[in-house]
Amino acid sequence: MPKITDTYANAYACCDQVLMETGKFPTIDAIKTRIGVNSPNTINNAIKAWTQAFAERQLDKQSRPNIPACLLESVEKTWKLATIEAKKIYEDKENTFKITLAELQNTVARQQEALTHYGVQVEKLNTQHEQLLAKIQSANELNAQLTQGNKQRQEQIAALESQLTSKDAHLLEQEAKWQERQEQDQQWFARRLDEEKTFMEQNWREKNHRQHEAIQSLTLSEESLRQTCVSLSRDHKKVTEELKALQKTVDKKRRGVVKNKRFPKAL
């Protein structure tokens, strides 16, 4: 039987409401919407129980098909009233027997309670004793484990310290080698820089000297060319003047020849 909780009871009671309002069997969504709780498993268990009870009621009604449903309900109500009246009739006798029985039960209950109390106390003492023994045993085991663990940790610490010492010595050795190599590299770089600087300065001086010589050579060439141009200019002028004089002489001779052809000399 599922555990009866407030959600289960509310869901079970809500099943009749859903059936009356919608005319359909209740569903999880319809129930959780009405009760405001989203617990599918609990609601599903309540729906199953209500469905089983509903089916039993319907089977009970079908077992008496000749009795109308409204009459069957009246008979059930009448039977309930008759049962209540019967209970009232025998109530006094039942109360008398109940009082006597209650007194006897109280006496037995007190005795049983006292016995139970003593039994509980003894059981508690036995339980506490067993728990103490278990705690002592557990404490001894834990102590042994801690002792063993402490021993192992000490051994591990000693091994780690040894490794650390060895690594420190190795690191110091490596650091010394690295510093020595760094100093050697620095010296080599310094010599290399000096050599490069000297080589570059020498190349610069040679290049500067060659440039200076080239400039001087170009200067001399330029002066020589200038003088050559002046001389050529003078020669050109002289030749031009000579050509002009020669041209005048040729022109004069040509004019004289023409005159002679027109007026030949007398023989």
PELINUR-V858048 format. One record per residue. N is the residue number from 1. RES is the residue in one letter. D_CENTER is the distance of its C-alpha to the mean C-alpha in whole Angstrom. Layout:
n=N res=RES d_center=D_CENTER
n=N res=RES d_center=D_CENTER
This chain:
n=1 res=M d_center=47
n=2 res=P d_center=44
n=3 res=K d_center=43
n=4 res=I d_center=45
n=5 res=T d_center=42
n=6 res=D d_center=43
n=7 res=T d_center=40
n=8 res=Y d_center=42
n=9 res=A d_center=46
n=10 res=N d_center=45
n=11 res=A d_center=43
n=12 res=Y d_center=47
n=13 res=A d_center=49
n=14 res=C d_center=47
n=15 res=C d_center=48
n=16 res=D d_center=52
n=17 res=Q d_center=51
n=18 res=V d_center=48
n=19 res=L d_center=51
n=20 res=M d_center=54
n=21 res=E d_center=52
n=22 res=T d_center=51
n=23 res=G d_center=53
n=24 res=K d_center=50
n=25 res=F d_center=48
n=26 res=P d_center=45
n=27 res=T d_center=42
n=28 res=I d_center=39
n=29 res=D d_center=38
n=30 res=A d_center=41
n=31 res=I d_center=41
n=32 res=K d_center=38
n=33 res=T d_center=39
n=34 res=R d_center=42
n=35 res=I d_center=41
n=36 res=G d_center=38
n=37 res=V d_center=36
n=38 res=N d_center=33
n=39 res=S d_center=34
n=40 res=P d_center=34
n=41 res=N d_center=35
n=42 res=T d_center=38
n=43 res=I d_center=39
n=44 res=N d_center=40
n=45 res=N d_center=42
n=46 res=A d_center=44
n=47 res=I d_center=45
n=48 res=K d_center=46
n=49 res=A d_center=48
n=50 res=W d_center=49
n=51 res=T d_center=50
n=52 res=Q d_center=52
n=53 res=A d_center=54
n=54 res=F d_center=55
n=55 res=A d_center=56
n=56 res=E d_center=58
n=57 res=R d_center=60
n=58 res=Q d_center=60
n=59 res=L d_center=62
n=60 res=D d_center=64
n=61 res=K d_center=65
n=62 res=Q d_center=66
n=63 res=S d_center=68
n=64 res=R d_center=70
n=65 res=P d_center=71
n=66 res=N d_center=74
n=67 res=I d_center=73
n=68 res=P d_center=72
n=69 res=A d_center=68
n=70 res=C d_center=70
n=71 res=L d_center=72
n=72 res=L d_center=70
n=73 res=E d_center=68
n=74 res=S d_center=71
n=75 res=V d_center=72
n=76 res=E d_center=69
n=77 res=K d_center=70
n=78 res=T d_center=73
n=79 res=W d_center=72
n=80 res=K d_center=70
n=81 res=L d_center=72
n=82 res=A d_center=75
n=83 res=T d_center=73
n=84 res=I d_center=72
n=85 res=E d_center=76
n=86 res=A d_center=76
n=87 res=K d_center=74
n=88 res=K d_center=76
n=89 res=I d_center=79
n=90 res=Y d_center=78
n=91 res=E d_center=76
n=92 res=D d_center=79
n=93 res=K d_center=79
n=94 res=E d_center=76
n=95 res=N d_center=75
n=96 res=T d_center=78
n=97 res=F d_center=76
n=98 res=K d_center=73
n=99 res=I d_center=74
n=100 res=T d_center=76
n=101 res=L d_center=73
n=102 res=A d_center=71
n=103 res=E d_center=73
n=104 res=L d_center=73
n=105 res=Q d_center=69
n=106 res=N d_center=69
n=107 res=T d_center=71
n=108 res=V d_center=69
n=109 res=A d_center=66
n=110 res=R d_center=67
n=111 res=Q d_center=68
n=112 res=Q d_center=65
n=113 res=E d_center=63
n=114 res=A d_center=64
n=115 res=L d_center=64
n=116 res=T d_center=61
n=117 res=H d_center=60
n=118 res=Y d_center=62
n=119 res=G d_center=60
n=120 res=V d_center=56
n=121 res=Q d_center=57
n=122 res=V d_center=58
n=123 res=E d_center=55
n=124 res=K d_center=53
n=125 res=L d_center=55
n=126 res=N d_center=54
n=127 res=T d_center=51
n=128 res=Q d_center=50
n=129 res=H d_center=52
n=130 res=E d_center=50
n=131 res=Q d_center=47
n=132 res=L d_center=49
n=133 res=L d_center=50
n=134 res=A d_center=46
n=135 res=K d_center=44
n=136 res=I d_center=47
n=137 res=Q d_center=46
n=138 res=S d_center=42
n=139 res=A d_center=43
n=140 res=N d_center=45
n=141 res=E d_center=43
n=142 res=L d_center=40
n=143 res=N d_center=42
n=144 res=A d_center=43
n=145 res=Q d_center=39
n=146 res=L d_center=38
n=147 res=T d_center=42
n=148 res=Q d_center=41
n=149 res=G d_center=37
n=150 res=N d_center=38
n=151 res=K d_center=41
n=152 res=Q d_center=38
n=153 res=R d_center=36
n=154 res=Q d_center=39
n=155 res=E d_center=39
n=156 res=Q d_center=36
n=157 res=I d_center=36
n=158 res=A d_center=40
n=159 res=A d_center=38
n=160 res=L d_center=35
n=161 res=E d_center=38
n=162 res=S d_center=40
n=163 res=Q d_center=37
n=164 res=L d_center=36
n=165 res=T d_center=40
n=166 res=S d_center=40
n=167 res=K d_center=37
n=168 res=D d_center=38
n=169 res=A d_center=41
n=170 res=H d_center=40
n=171 res=L d_center=38
n=172 res=L d_center=41
n=173 res=E d_center=43
n=174 res=Q d_center=40
n=175 res=E d_center=40
n=176 res=A d_center=44
n=177 res=K d_center=44
n=178 res=W d_center=41
n=179 res=Q d_center=43
n=180 res=E d_center=46
n=181 res=R d_center=45
n=182 res=Q d_center=43
n=183 res=E d_center=47
n=184 res=Q d_center=48
n=185 res=D d_center=46
n=186 res=Q d_center=47
n=187 res=Q d_center=50
n=188 res=W d_center=50
n=189 res=F d_center=48
n=190 res=A d_center=51
n=191 res=R d_center=54
n=192 res=R d_center=52
n=193 res=L d_center=52
n=194 res=D d_center=55
n=195 res=E d_center=56
n=196 res=E d_center=54
n=197 res=K d_center=56
n=198 res=T d_center=59
n=199 res=F d_center=59
n=200 res=M d_center=58
n=201 res=E d_center=60
n=202 res=Q d_center=63
n=203 res=N d_center=62
n=204 res=W d_center=62
n=205 res=R d_center=65
n=206 res=E d_center=66
n=207 res=K d_center=65
n=208 res=N d_center=66
n=209 res=H d_center=70
n=210 res=R d_center=70
n=211 res=Q d_center=69
n=212 res=H d_center=71
n=213 res=E d_center=74
n=214 res=A d_center=73
n=215 res=I d_center=73
n=216 res=Q d_center=77
n=217 res=S d_center=78
n=218 res=L d_center=76
n=219 res=T d_center=78
n=220 res=L d_center=81
n=221 res=S d_center=81
n=222 res=E d_center=81
n=223 res=E d_center=84
n=224 res=S d_center=86
n=225 res=L d_center=85
n=226 res=R d_center=86
n=227 res=Q d_center=89
n=228 res=T d_center=89
n=229 res=C d_center=88
n=230 res=V d_center=91
n=231 res=S d_center=94
n=232 res=L d_center=93
n=233 res=S d_center=93
n=234 res=R d_center=97
n=235 res=D d_center=98
n=236 res=H d_center=96
n=237 res=K d_center=98
n=238 res=K d_center=101
n=239 res=V d_center=101
n=240 res=T d_center=101
n=241 res=E d_center=104
n=242 res=E d_center=106
n=243 res=L d_center=105
n=244 res=K d_center=106
n=245 res=A d_center=109
n=246 res=L d_center=110
n=247 res=Q d_center=109
n=248 res=K d_center=112
n=249 res=T d_center=114
n=250 res=V d_center=113
n=251 res=D d_center=114
n=252 res=K d_center=117
n=253 res=K d_center=118
n=254 res=R d_center=117
n=255 res=R d_center=119
n=256 res=G d_center=122
n=257 res=V d_center=122
n=258 res=V d_center=122
n=259 res=K d_center=125
n=260 res=N d_center=127
n=261 res=K d_center=127
n=262 res=R d_center=128
n=263 res=F d_center=131
n=264 res=P d_center=132
n=265 res=K d_center=134
n=266 res=A d_center=138
n=267 res=L d_center=140
